[in-house]
């Protein structure tokens, strides 16, 4: 046998040692060949093709090939659906559901939820079996944490750009609510969390900003639509109507071109022309995620100034 045959025995970038041994590779020769070619051991009995060890699909596939009854779920399934969460899938354990409720040892870098699944809650794509969008979101709401789950839900309900891909809404709020009627652990908590959802939120930063304001007892209108004196429509992230104070959350993207800077200035002027706005506060995603107390203090000070 030549070295090229190892790739022929792999599936989707994953080689099971058992398959290579069954094909006639001696155990010692197999170990030497894998090391010589630069294969990476993902877990006992599964190896990744050279250069593919960091791919989420490959790491998930290795687990599922070794234990076929496991279904990709929770944050790992969210990543496959291009649903945003606060933590990247590469920074958290791989998550699966065992519908047979039998697996007792999870393994390093692996989290297994023992819960029932119905056939219509599972899809198969890219050589993987994973939970559908509605079941994935329901699972996240039940398991938490709250902020991460709501970021995921609001991401799935709206158009989002994930990386270089523009994604359409994946489901509706009513479908998620119906899924939470299932008598599973955490269902009551999940329904309470779903009531905090705003299906119009435009980014994870907006979601977290709204939750931080809500936790602080602040209740602005979100995605408030205004009309400028010239008849232009503008949508504000948040508006305290009585105090006429607007709050805008800026994304991570740096608006460094002249054109983007011109648009930012034009939008600022349009907002300040609206009779419903006297004060406009702008916060970055970094403010929201890393300095929320500072943001809340600034908003409270603005509200006091507006009422003076």
Secondary structure as UniProt FT lines:
FT   HELIX           4..9
FT   TURN            12..13
FT   STRAND          14..16
FT   HELIX           17..22
FT   TURN            23..24
FT   HELIX           27..37
FT   STRAND          40..43
FT   TURN            44..45
FT   STRAND          46..48
FT   TURN            50..51
FT   TURN            53..54
FT   HELIX           56..66
FT   TURN            68..69
FT   STRAND          70..72
FT   HELIX           74..80
FT   TURN            81..82
FT   HELIX           89..91
FT   STRAND          94..98
FT   TURN            99..100
FT   TURN            108..109
FT   STRAND          110..113
FT   HELIX           119..121
FT   STRAND          122..125
FT   TURN            126..127
FT   STRAND          128..131
FT   HELIX           133..143
FT   HELIX           146..156
FT   STRAND          160..162
FT   TURN            163..164
FT   STRAND          165..167
FT   HELIX           173..179
FT   TURN            180..181
FT   TURN            185..186
FT   HELIX           187..194
FT   TURN            195..196
FT   TURN            199..200
FT   HELIX           204..215
FT   TURN            216..217
FT   STRAND          221..227
FT   TURN            229..230
FT   STRAND          233..240
FT   TURN            241..244
FT   STRAND          245..250
FT   HELIX           258..273
FT   TURN            275..276
FT   STRAND          279..284
FT   HELIX           285..290
FT   HELIX           292..307
//
